[in-house]
Amino acid sequence: MSKIGARKERPFAHDAEIAWTDSAPGIRRKVLCFDDGIMLVRFAFEKGAVGPEHHHPHKQCSVIESGVFDVTIAGKTERLRAGDSYLVAPNALHGAVSIEAGVIVDAFSPLREDFL
């Protein structure tokens, strides 16, 4: 079992104890708390990093923790800042471009097994 998988269903996750994983050029992620039904993940973007448009069968609800992002969902783009949030329906094409370095926190339902 991976180090990430060993944390499944634990009630607490301490950020300082969780390693970053490279996700895409200029983007890192940390898988935080999760079980089979839900997963919380932090993504850190360098300025100008692109989270390419993609889709997956999971519901996704996200909040901009810091920075500024152009987020596109199903062909519509909006500029979002710290405190703003967005919802992605299952299989909707979506992506993000970091206008300023920042962090997005995503909740997925069910868990993203590909992140384990």
N, CA, C and O atoms as a MOPAC input file, in Angstrom:
PM7 MOZYME 1SCF
protein

 N      0.84500 1    -1.17700 1     0.00000 1
 C      0.00000 1     0.00000 1     0.00000 1
 C      0.89200 1     1.24200 1     0.00000 1
 O      1.90500 1     1.28000 1     0.69900 1
 N      0.51900 1     2.25700 1    -0.78200 1
 C      1.29400 1     3.49100 1    -0.83600 1
 C      1.17400 1     4.26200 1     0.47700 1
 O      0.28600 1     3.99900 1     1.28800 1
 N      2.08400 1     5.21900 1     0.67300 1
 C      2.00400 1     6.07400 1     1.87000 1
 C      0.67100 1     6.80700 1     1.90100 1
 O      0.06800 1     6.98100 1     2.96000 1
 N      0.21700 1     7.23400 1     0.72200 1
 C     -1.07300 1     7.92800 1     0.65300 1
 C     -2.19000 1     6.96900 1     1.05700 1
 O     -3.03600 1     7.31100 1     1.88400 1
 N     -2.19300 1     5.78300 1     0.48300 1
 C     -3.23200 1     4.80600 1     0.77200 1
 C     -3.29500 1     4.41500 1     2.24000 1
 O     -4.36000 1     4.07200 1     2.75300 1
 N     -2.15000 1     4.46900 1     2.91400 1
 C     -2.10900 1     4.12600 1     4.34100 1
 C     -2.87400 1     5.13400 1     5.18400 1
 O     -3.22200 1     4.83900 1     6.32700 1
 N     -3.14800 1     6.33200 1     4.63600 1
 C     -3.87900 1     7.36100 1     5.39100 1
 C     -5.39300 1     7.26400 1     5.20000 1
 O     -6.13800 1     8.02900 1     5.81300 1
 N     -5.85400 1     6.35000 1     4.37400 1
 C     -7.28100 1     6.23600 1     4.08100 1
 C     -8.08900 1     6.08900 1     5.36800 1
 O     -7.75300 1     5.28500 1     6.23800 1
 N     -9.15000 1     6.87000 1     5.47600 1
 C    -10.12000 1     6.85300 1     6.57000 1
 C     -9.56800 1     7.35500 1     7.89700 1
 O    -10.25900 1     7.26800 1     8.91200 1
 N     -8.34800 1     7.87500 1     7.92000 1
 C     -7.84800 1     8.46800 1     9.16400 1
 C     -8.56100 1     9.79800 1     9.37500 1
 O     -8.77500 1    10.53800 1     8.41500 1
 N     -8.93000 1    10.11100 1    10.60700 1
 C     -9.73300 1    11.31200 1    10.84500 1
 C     -8.97100 1    12.63000 1    10.73600 1
 O     -9.59400 1    13.68200 1    10.59600 1
 N     -7.63500 1    12.60000 1    10.79700 1
 C     -6.86600 1    13.84100 1    10.74500 1
 C     -5.73800 1    13.72000 1     9.72800 1
 O     -5.17000 1    12.64600 1     9.53000 1
 N     -5.42600 1    14.84300 1     9.08700 1
 C     -4.27000 1    14.91600 1     8.18500 1
 C     -3.49500 1    16.17700 1     8.55600 1
 O     -4.05700 1    17.27300 1     8.57900 1
 N     -2.22200 1    16.02100 1     8.84200 1
 C     -1.36700 1    17.14400 1     9.21100 1
 C     -0.53700 1    17.54100 1     7.99800 1
 O      0.29500 1    16.76900 1     7.52400 1
 N     -0.77000 1    18.74400 1     7.50300 1
 C     -0.15200 1    19.21900 1     6.27000 1
 C      1.36500 1    19.03200 1     6.26900 1
 O      1.93000 1    18.60700 1     5.26100 1
 N      2.02400 1    19.33800 1     7.37200 1
 C      3.48800 1    19.25500 1     7.43600 1
 C      4.00400 1    17.82900 1     7.26100 1
 O      5.17500 1    17.63500 1     6.93400 1
 N      3.15400 1    16.83900 1     7.47100 1
 C      3.56500 1    15.44000 1     7.36300 1
 C      3.27000 1    14.82900 1     5.99800 1
 O      3.58200 1    13.66300 1     5.75800 1
 N      2.66700 1    15.61300 1     5.10000 1
 C      2.26300 1    15.08200 1     3.79000 1
 C      3.16200 1    15.67500 1     2.71100 1
 O      3.29700 1    16.89300 1     2.60000 1
 N      3.77300 1    14.80300 1     1.92200 1
 C      4.68300 1    15.23500 1     0.85800 1
 C      3.90200 1    15.69500 1    -0.37500 1
 O      2.81500 1    15.19900 1    -0.66900 1
 N      4.48700 1    16.65000 1    -1.07700 1
 C      3.94400 1    17.08500 1    -2.35600 1
 C      4.29600 1    16.04700 1    -3.41800 1
 O      5.33400 1    15.39100 1    -3.33800 1
 N      3.42200 1    15.90800 1    -4.41100 1
 C      3.64700 1    15.05700 1    -5.57300 1
 C      3.51900 1    15.93700 1    -6.80600 1
 O      2.59500 1    16.74700 1    -6.89100 1
 N      4.43500 1    15.79400 1    -7.76800 1
 C      4.31300 1    16.54800 1    -9.01800 1
 C      3.07700 1    16.06100 1    -9.75700 1
 O      2.84700 1    14.86000 1    -9.89600 1
 N      2.28300 1    17.02400 1   -10.23100 1
 C      1.03600 1    16.70300 1   -10.91300 1
 C      1.12100 1    17.01500 1   -12.40000 1
 O      0.69400 1    16.21800 1   -13.23600 1
 N      1.67600 1    18.17700 1   -12.72500 1
 C      1.86900 1    18.64100 1   -14.10600 1
 C      2.95400 1    19.70900 1   -14.02200 1
 O      3.29600 1    20.13700 1   -12.92000 1
 N      3.50400 1    20.15300 1   -15.14500 1
 C      4.53600 1    21.19400 1   -15.06600 1
 C      4.04500 1    22.41500 1   -14.28300 1
 O      3.03600 1    23.02700 1   -14.63200 1
 N      4.77800 1    22.75600 1   -13.21900 1
 C      4.42700 1    23.91500 1   -12.40000 1
 C      3.29900 1    23.67600 1   -11.41500 1
 O      2.82700 1    24.62100 1   -10.78300 1
 N      2.85200 1    22.42100 1   -11.26700 1
 C      1.73600 1    22.09200 1   -10.37500 1
 C      2.12100 1    20.90100 1    -9.49400 1
 O      2.61500 1    19.88100 1    -9.97500 1
 N      1.87600 1    21.06300 1    -8.18000 1
 C      2.09700 1    19.98100 1    -7.21400 1
 C      0.79300 1    19.72000 1    -6.48800 1
 O     -0.07200 1    20.59300 1    -6.42900 1
 N      0.64400 1    18.50800 1    -5.92800 1
 C     -0.57300 1    18.19200 1    -5.17900 1
 C     -0.24300 1    17.44300 1    -3.90000 1
 O      0.78000 1    16.76700 1    -3.78900 1
 N     -1.16200 1    17.59100 1    -2.92300 1
 C     -1.13000 1    16.83700 1    -1.67500 1
 C     -2.50800 1    16.23800 1    -1.48500 1
 O     -3.50900 1    16.95300 1    -1.47100 1
 N     -2.55500 1    14.92000 1    -1.33800 1
 C     -3.81700 1    14.26800 1    -1.00400 1
 C     -3.96400 1    14.36000 1     0.50500 1
 O     -3.10000 1    13.89200 1     1.24600 1
 N     -5.05300 1    14.96000 1     0.96200 1
 C     -5.27800 1    15.19000 1     2.38700 1
 C     -6.16000 1    14.07700 1     2.94900 1
 O     -5.77300 1    12.91100 1     2.87300 1
 N     -7.30100 1    14.38400 1     3.49600 1
 C     -8.21200 1    13.38100 1     4.06400 1
 C     -9.02700 1    12.71100 1     2.95600 1
 O     -9.37500 1    13.33500 1     1.95300 1
 N     -9.32700 1    11.40500 1     3.16700 1
 C    -10.17500 1    10.71900 1     2.18700 1
 C    -10.66300 1     9.37900 1     2.71800 1
 O    -10.08000 1     8.77400 1     3.61800 1
 N    -11.76600 1     8.94800 1     2.10800 1
 C    -12.25400 1     7.57900 1     2.24800 1
 C    -12.83200 1     7.22000 1     0.88800 1
 O    -12.59400 1     7.93900 1    -0.08200 1
 N    -13.57700 1     6.14100 1     0.78900 1
 C    -14.09000 1     5.72900 1    -0.52400 1
 C    -15.04300 1     6.74400 1    -1.14500 1
 O    -15.16000 1     6.82300 1    -2.36700 1
 N    -15.72200 1     7.51900 1    -0.30600 1
 C    -16.75900 1     8.41700 1    -0.80700 1
 C    -16.31600 1     9.82700 1    -1.13700 1
 O    -16.98100 1    10.51500 1    -1.91100 1
 N    -15.18400 1    10.28100 1    -0.55700 1
 C    -14.76100 1    11.67200 1    -0.74700 1
 C    -13.25000 1    11.78400 1    -0.57400 1
 O    -12.63600 1    11.00900 1     0.16000 1
 N    -12.66000 1    12.76200 1    -1.26300 1
 C    -11.21700 1    13.00300 1    -1.17200 1
 C    -10.96500 1    14.50700 1    -1.24000 1
 O    -11.54000 1    15.20800 1    -2.07300 1
 N    -10.09300 1    14.99400 1    -0.34700 1
 C     -9.70200 1    16.39800 1    -0.30800 1
 C     -8.24900 1    16.49700 1    -0.76100 1
 O     -7.38000 1    15.80200 1    -0.23500 1
 N     -7.98800 1    17.37800 1    -1.75500 1
 C     -6.65900 1    17.48600 1    -2.36300 1
 C     -6.28400 1    18.95500 1    -2.51100 1
 O     -7.10300 1    19.76900 1    -2.93900 1
 N     -5.04600 1    19.29300 1    -2.15700 1
 C     -4.51800 1    20.65500 1    -2.31000 1
 C     -3.58300 1    20.66200 1    -3.52400 1
 O     -2.69600 1    19.81600 1    -3.64300 1
 N     -3.79800 1    21.63700 1    -4.42800 1
 C     -2.94600 1    21.82100 1    -5.60600 1
 C     -2.25900 1    23.17700 1    -5.51700 1
 O     -2.92400 1    24.19700 1    -5.33700 1
 N     -0.92600 1    23.19900 1    -5.64200 1
 C     -0.16000 1    24.44700 1    -5.65100 1
 C      0.31000 1    24.71400 1    -7.07800 1
 O      0.93100 1    23.85800 1    -7.70700 1
 N      0.00800 1    25.90300 1    -7.58000 1
 C      0.34700 1    26.29900 1    -8.94600 1
 C      1.40000 1    27.40200 1    -8.92700 1
 O      1.28400 1    28.36100 1    -8.16400 1
 N      2.42500 1    27.26900 1    -9.76100 1
 C      3.33100 1    28.37900 1   -10.00800 1
 C      2.62600 1    29.34100 1   -10.95700 1
 O      1.70300 1    28.94600 1   -11.66900 1
 N      3.05300 1    30.60000 1   -10.97100 1
 C      2.47400 1    31.58700 1   -11.89200 1
 C      2.59800 1    31.07400 1   -13.32400 1
 O      3.67100 1    30.65100 1   -13.75300 1
 N      1.48800 1    31.11700 1   -14.05600 1
 C      1.46700 1    30.70500 1   -15.45200 1
 C      1.25800 1    29.21900 1   -15.67200 1
 O      1.12500 1    28.78800 1   -16.81700 1
 N      1.22300 1    28.42700 1   -14.61900 1
 C      1.00700 1    26.98400 1   -14.77400 1
 C     -0.39500 1    26.71900 1   -15.30400 1
 O     -1.34800 1    27.42900 1   -14.98100 1
 N     -0.49500 1    25.68500 1   -16.12100 1
 C     -1.76800 1    25.33600 1   -16.75500 1
 C     -2.21900 1    23.95900 1   -16.28700 1
 O     -1.51500 1    22.96600 1   -16.47400 1
 N     -3.38100 1    23.91000 1   -15.68400 1
 C     -4.05600 1    22.64500 1   -15.41400 1
 C     -4.87700 1    22.36200 1   -16.65900 1
 O     -5.97600 1    22.89700 1   -16.80500 1
 N     -4.35500 1    21.51600 1   -17.57600 1
 C     -5.01900 1    21.34100 1   -18.87200 1
 C     -6.45300 1    20.85500 1   -18.72700 1
 O     -6.80000 1    20.16500 1   -17.76800 1
 N     -7.27600 1    21.22900 1   -19.69700 1
 C     -8.66600 1    20.79300 1   -19.66800 1
 C     -8.72800 1    19.27000 1   -19.68700 1
 O     -8.01300 1    18.60700 1   -20.43900 1
 N     -9.59100 1    18.74400 1   -18.85200 1
 C     -9.74600 1    17.30400 1   -18.70200 1
 C    -11.13700 1    17.02500 1   -18.15600 1
 O    -11.87600 1    17.95400 1   -17.83100 1
 N    -11.49200 1    15.77300 1   -18.05700 1
 C    -12.75600 1    15.39700 1   -17.43800 1
 C    -12.55700 1    14.08900 1   -16.69000 1
 O    -11.62900 1    13.33000 1   -16.97100 1
 N    -13.43400 1    13.83900 1   -15.74000 1
 C    -13.40300 1    12.61400 1   -14.95100 1
 C    -14.81100 1    12.36400 1   -14.42600 1
 O    -15.63500 1    13.27800 1   -14.40900 1
 N    -15.09500 1    11.14200 1   -14.00100 1
 C    -16.46300 1    10.81600 1   -13.57700 1
 C    -16.82500 1    11.30700 1   -12.17000 1
 O    -17.94000 1    11.08000 1   -11.70000 1
 N    -15.89200 1    11.97500 1   -11.50800 1
 C    -16.11600 1    12.41800 1   -10.12700 1
 C    -16.79400 1    13.78100 1   -10.08300 1
 O    -16.57600 1    14.61300 1   -10.96300 1
 N    -17.61700 1    14.01300 1    -9.05900 1
 C    -18.07900 1    15.36100 1    -8.74400 1
 C    -16.89300 1    16.08400 1    -8.14100 1
 O    -16.08000 1    15.47300 1    -7.44800 1
 N    -16.78600 1    17.37200 1    -8.39500 1
 C    -15.67800 1    18.15700 1    -7.84800 1
 C    -16.19800 1    19.49800 1    -7.36600 1
 O    -16.93500 1    20.18100 1    -8.07700 1
 N    -15.81000 1    19.86900 1    -6.15900 1
 C    -16.13000 1    21.16500 1    -5.58500 1
 C    -14.80000 1    21.75500 1    -5.12700 1
 O    -14.04600 1    21.09000 1    -4.41800 1
 N    -14.50100 1    22.99300 1    -5.52100 1
 C    -13.17800 1    23.56000 1    -5.28500 1
 C    -13.25800 1    24.97100 1    -4.73400 1
 O    -14.22000 1    25.69900 1    -4.97900 1
 N    -12.22100 1    25.34500 1    -3.97900 1
 C    -12.10100 1    26.70600 1    -3.46100 1
 C    -10.69500 1    27.21000 1    -3.75500 1
 O     -9.71500 1    26.47500 1    -3.63400 1
 N    -10.61600 1    28.47500 1    -4.14300 1
 C     -9.31600 1    29.12000 1    -4.35700 1
 C     -8.81100 1    29.53100 1    -2.97200 1
 O     -9.38800 1    30.40900 1    -2.33200 1
 N     -7.74500 1    28.90000 1    -2.52200 1
 C     -7.16700 1    29.21600 1    -1.21300 1
 C     -6.32400 1    30.49200 1    -1.29900 1
 O     -6.34400 1    31.32500 1    -0.39300 1
 N     -5.58400 1    30.62700 1    -2.40200 1
 C     -4.76000 1    31.81600 1    -2.62200 1
 C     -4.49700 1    31.95300 1    -4.11100 1
 O     -4.66800 1    30.99800 1    -4.86800 1
 N     -4.08300 1    33.14000 1    -4.52900 1
 C     -3.75100 1    33.36800 1    -5.93500 1
 C     -4.94700 1    33.79500 1    -6.76300 1
 O     -6.02700 1    34.07700 1    -6.24300 1
 N     -4.71700 1    33.83400 1    -8.08800 1
 C     -5.74000 1    34.21100 1    -9.06200 1
 C     -5.68300 1    33.19700 1   -10.19900 1
 O     -4.60300 1    32.87300 1   -10.69400 1
 N     -6.84500 1    32.69900 1   -10.61300 1
 C     -6.93200 1    31.66300 1   -11.63100 1
 C     -8.02500 1    31.98700 1   -12.64500 1
 O     -9.07000 1    32.53100 1   -12.28900 1
 N     -7.77800 1    31.65100 1   -13.90800 1
 C     -8.83200 1    31.61400 1   -14.91400 1
 C     -9.28300 1    30.16400 1   -14.97000 1
 O     -8.52800 1    29.28900 1   -15.39300 1
 N    -10.51200 1    29.91100 1   -14.54500 1
 C    -11.05600 1    28.56400 1   -14.49200 1
 C    -12.09200 1    28.42600 1   -15.59400 1
 O    -12.98000 1    29.26600 1   -15.74100 1
 N    -11.96500 1    27.34400 1   -16.37300 1
 C    -12.90400 1    27.06300 1   -17.45300 1
 C    -13.66000 1    25.78900 1   -17.12700 1
 O    -13.06300 1    24.76300 1   -16.79800 1
 N    -14.99000 1    25.86700 1   -17.22400 1
 C    -15.85400 1    24.70600 1   -17.01800 1
 C    -16.85500 1    24.68000 1   -18.16400 1
 O    -17.60700 1    25.63400 1   -18.36700 1
 N    -16.85900 1    23.58800 1   -18.90700 1
 C    -17.81200 1    23.39600 1   -20.00900 1
 C    -17.83100 1    24.60000 1   -20.95400 1
 O    -18.89400 1    25.04800 1   -21.38300 1
 N    -16.63600 1    25.11700 1   -21.27300 1
 C    -16.51100 1    26.20000 1   -22.24200 1
 C    -16.67300 1    27.59900 1   -21.69900 1
 O    -16.48900 1    28.55700 1   -22.44900 1
 N    -17.01200 1    27.76800 1   -20.42100 1
 C    -17.16800 1    29.09200 1   -19.82000 1
 C    -16.00300 1    29.35400 1   -18.87700 1
 O    -15.67300 1    28.51800 1   -18.03600 1
 N    -15.37300 1    30.54000 1   -19.02500 1
 C    -14.20800 1    30.88900 1   -18.20900 1
 C    -14.53200 1    32.07400 1   -17.31400 1
 O    -15.14900 1    33.04900 1   -17.74300 1
 N    -14.10000 1    31.96700 1   -16.05400 1
 C    -14.22200 1    33.07600 1   -15.10800 1
 C    -12.91800 1    33.21800 1   -14.34900 1
 O    -12.22900 1    32.23200 1   -14.08500 1
 N    -12.58500 1    34.45100 1   -14.00200 1
 C    -11.40600 1    34.73700 1   -13.17200 1
 C    -11.81600 1    34.63700 1   -11.70200 1
 O    -12.73500 1    35.32500 1   -11.25700 1
 N    -11.13200 1    33.77900 1   -10.96000 1
 C    -11.44400 1    33.53800 1    -9.55700 1
 C    -10.25500 1    33.87900 1    -8.67300 1
 O     -9.10000 1    33.69000 1    -9.05500 1
 N    -10.55900 1    34.38400 1    -7.48500 1
 C     -9.54700 1    34.80500 1    -6.51000 1
 C     -9.78300 1    34.09700 1    -5.18100 1
 O    -10.76900 1    33.38100 1    -5.00600 1
 N     -8.85500 1    34.31300 1    -4.24600 1
 C     -8.94800 1    33.67700 1    -2.93000 1
 C    -10.35800 1    33.82300 1    -2.35600 1
 O    -10.92000 1    34.91700 1    -2.32100 1
 N    -10.91100 1    32.70200 1    -1.91000 1
 C    -12.24900 1    32.67800 1    -1.33800 1
 C    -13.33300 1    32.30200 1    -2.32400 1
 O    -14.41300 1    31.87500 1    -1.91300 1
 N    -13.07400 1    32.44900 1    -3.62800 1
 C    -14.05600 1    32.05600 1    -4.63900 1
 C    -14.04700 1    30.53700 1    -4.78400 1
 O    -13.06400 1    29.87500 1    -4.45000 1
 N    -15.14900 1    29.99800 1    -5.28300 1
 C    -15.25100 1    28.54800 1    -5.42500 1
 C    -15.97800 1    28.19500 1    -6.71700 1
 O    -16.56600 1    29.04800 1    -7.38200 1
 N    -15.91800 1    26.91100 1    -7.04900 1
 C    -16.61000 1    26.44000 1    -8.25200 1
 C    -16.98400 1    24.97300 1    -8.10000 1
 O    -16.42400 1    24.24900 1    -7.27700 1
 N    -17.94400 1    24.55500 1    -8.91600 1
 C    -18.47100 1    23.19800 1    -8.89000 1
 C    -18.35000 1    22.60600 1   -10.29000 1
 O    -18.72200 1    23.24400 1   -11.27500 1
 N    -17.82800 1    21.38100 1   -10.37300 1
 C    -17.66600 1    20.69100 1   -11.65300 1
 C    -18.51800 1    19.43100 1   -11.62800 1
 O    -18.34700 1    18.56600 1   -10.76800 1
 N    -19.43100 1    19.34100 1   -12.57500 1
 C    -20.27900 1    18.14800 1   -12.68800 1
 C    -19.45400 1    16.97700 1   -13.22000 1
 O    -18.45100 1    17.19100 1   -13.90100 1
 N    -19.85700 1    15.75200 1   -12.92300 1
 C    -19.14800 1    14.59500 1   -13.46500 1
 C    -19.03200 1    14.68600 1   -14.98500 1
 O    -19.99400 1    15.01700 1   -15.67800 1
 N    -17.84600 1    14.38700 1   -15.48400 1
 C    -17.52000 1    14.34400 1   -16.91400 1
 C    -17.51400 1    15.69400 1   -17.61200 1
 O    -17.35700 1    15.73500 1   -18.83300 1
 N    -17.67900 1    16.81000 1   -16.89100 1
 C    -17.59600 1    18.13700 1   -17.50900 1
 C    -16.13600 1    18.46000 1   -17.82000 1
 O    -15.25700 1    18.23600 1   -16.98800 1
 N    -15.88400 1    18.98000 1   -19.00400 1
 C    -14.53500 1    19.39400 1   -19.39300 1
 C    -14.17900 1    20.65000 1   -18.60500 1
 O    -14.93600 1    21.62100 1   -18.60700 1
 N    -13.02000 1    20.63500 1   -17.92500 1
 C    -12.62600 1    21.77100 1   -17.09800 1
 C    -11.10800 1    21.86200 1   -16.98600 1
 O    -10.39900 1    20.88100 1   -17.21100 1
 N    -10.61800 1    23.05200 1   -16.63400 1
 C     -9.18800 1    23.28000 1   -16.44400 1
 C     -8.97200 1    24.64600 1   -15.81600 1
 O     -9.91800 1    25.41300 1   -15.63400 1
 N     -7.70800 1    24.94700 1   -15.48200 1
 C     -7.38500 1    26.21400 1   -14.82100 1
 C     -6.02400 1    26.71200 1   -15.27600 1
 O     -5.11800 1    25.92600 1   -15.55000 1
 N     -5.89700 1    28.03900 1   -15.35200 1
 C     -4.63100 1    28.69600 1   -15.64500 1
 C     -4.32700 1    29.63000 1   -14.48100 1
 O     -5.16700 1    30.43500 1   -14.07700 1
 N     -3.12400 1    29.51100 1   -13.95400 1
 C     -2.72300 1    30.33000 1   -12.82000 1
 C     -2.23400 1    31.69300 1   -13.30300 1
 O     -1.18900 1    31.78300 1   -13.94900 1
 N     -2.97400 1    32.74000 1   -12.99800 1
 C     -2.59500 1    34.10600 1   -13.35700 1
 C     -1.56200 1    34.61300 1   -12.35700 1
 O     -0.62600 1    35.32100 1   -12.72700 1
 N     -1.73400 1    34.24900 1   -11.09400 1
 C     -0.76600 1    34.49300 1   -10.02500 1
 C     -0.54600 1    33.15400 1    -9.33400 1
 O     -1.45600 1    32.32600 1    -9.29300 1
 N      0.63600 1    32.93000 1    -8.79700 1
 C      0.88500 1    31.69600 1    -8.05000 1
 C     -0.18200 1    31.54900 1    -6.97300 1
 O     -0.59300 1    32.53300 1    -6.35800 1
 N     -0.62500 1    30.32200 1    -6.75000 1
 C     -1.65600 1    30.12500 1    -5.75100 1
 C     -1.97800 1    28.67800 1    -5.50900 1
 O     -1.32600 1    27.77400 1    -6.03300 1
 N     -3.01000 1    28.47200 1    -4.69500 1
 C     -3.41200 1    27.13500 1    -4.26600 1
 C     -4.91700 1    26.97100 1    -4.46300 1
 O     -5.70500 1    27.86300 1    -4.14600 1
 N     -5.29500 1    25.80400 1    -4.99400 1
 C     -6.69700 1    25.40500 1    -5.11400 1
 C     -6.88200 1    24.15300 1    -4.27400 1
 O     -6.05500 1    23.24200 1    -4.32200 1
 N     -7.97300 1    24.10500 1    -3.49500 1
 C     -8.30800 1    22.92300 1    -2.72000 1
 C     -9.54700 1    22.30200 1    -3.35200 1
 O    -10.58600 1    22.94800 1    -3.49100 1
 N     -9.41500 1    21.02800 1    -3.73400 1
 C    -10.48400 1    20.30000 1    -4.41900 1
 C    -11.03300 1    19.19100 1    -3.53100 1
 O    -10.28200 1    18.50400 1    -2.84000 1
 N    -12.34700 1    19.02700 1    -3.56000 1
 C    -12.99700 1    17.86500 1    -2.96400 1
 C    -13.59700 1    17.05500 1    -4.10900 1
 O    -14.30000 1    17.59800 1    -4.96200 1
 N    -13.31700 1    15.75900 1    -4.12100 1
 C    -13.81500 1    14.85700 1    -5.15300 1
 C    -14.71100 1    13.80500 1    -4.51600 1
 O    -14.43900 1    13.31600 1    -3.42000 1
 N    -15.79000 1    13.46400 1    -5.22500 1
 C    -16.65400 1    12.37800 1    -4.77500 1
 C    -17.01200 1    11.51900 1    -5.97900 1
 O    -17.53900 1    12.04000 1    -6.96200 1
 N    -16.74100 1    10.21700 1    -5.92900 1
 C    -16.00200 1     9.52300 1    -4.88400 1
 C    -14.51500 1     9.85000 1    -4.97600 1
 O    -14.11400 1    10.71700 1    -5.75300 1
 N    -13.70300 1     9.16200 1    -4.19100 1
 C    -12.26400 1     9.43200 1    -4.18500 1
 C    -11.65200 1     9.20400 1    -5.55900 1
 O    -12.15600 1     8.41500 1    -6.35900 1
 N    -10.54900 1     9.91300 1    -5.81800 1
 C     -9.79000 1     9.76400 1    -7.06700 1
 C     -8.76200 1     8.64900 1    -6.86100 1
 O     -7.67700 1     8.89700 1    -6.33300 1
 N     -9.09200 1     7.44400 1    -7.26900 1
 C     -8.16400 1     6.32100 1    -7.10400 1
 C     -6.86500 1     6.55400 1    -7.86000 1
 O     -5.81700 1     6.04300 1    -7.46500 1
 N     -6.92600 1     7.33000 1    -8.95600 1
 C     -5.71100 1     7.60500 1    -9.73400 1
 C     -4.72900 1     8.47500 1    -8.95400 1
 O     -3.56800 1     8.57500 1    -9.35200 1
 N     -5.14800 1     9.10500 1    -7.86200 1
 C     -4.24100 1     9.89900 1    -7.03600 1
 C     -3.56600 1     9.07200 1    -5.94800 1
 O     -2.66900 1     9.56000 1    -5.26000 1
 N     -3.99100 1     7.83700 1    -5.79300 1
 C     -3.38000 1     6.96000 1    -4.79800 1
 C     -2.18300 1     6.30800 1    -5.42900 1
 O     -1.49800 1     5.51700 1    -4.78100 1

